[in-house]
């Protein structure tokens, strides 16, 4: 009797080294809103407040990807900002204080990484290769032009470009290492009819206090009393 073929071994996990630099972050934040034109976001989502968007994400259990200003395939975006950087982005760059905070390694495991900040000539060359079909258009989703009129380095952006052909452009939250919720109201709860989304169980909240512009850690949400 011939032996059954063995299952192929899973590739070894590529583990990032721990973050030690004081100006780098071990977590990545997906902000639910920024006061900026969003032409690629469906009208139904554009019409939501940041709070409503967060609640929708938690109840649906998915993060949807959209085409960015870079073009290419839809992508889910994050910021590697530190706590001080998040305070700056909320207070000075018009980001809404609502979002989801993820473990950096989990985002990397899901296919994420820092965007490619490219000078104009290199950006034009790489974008041209993608748009002409010479290379996979998914690579275009990593590009961000860097020049005097396009300087987004402060966002320290990461992206996860998504496969769309035959797949919905979304990521399941349970696979992304949710670490905290960023909230703009310490009394906020996404509960409906006495129930909370399962994903929030045991997840702390970071409250952005508009009085002093600082983030405060709050305990996890508890289900409402019956």
Protein Blocks (a to p, Z undefined) as FASTA:
>chain_A
ZZddddddddddddddddfbfkbcfbdcddfbdcdddfkbcfklmmpcfklmmmmmmmno
pacddddfklpjddddddfbdfklmmmmmmmnopacbdcdddfklmmmnopacdddddfk
lmmmmmmmmmnopacfklmmmpccddfklccklnopacddddfehpacdddfklnopabd
cdfbfkbcfbeehiacfklgopacddddfknopacdddddddddZZ
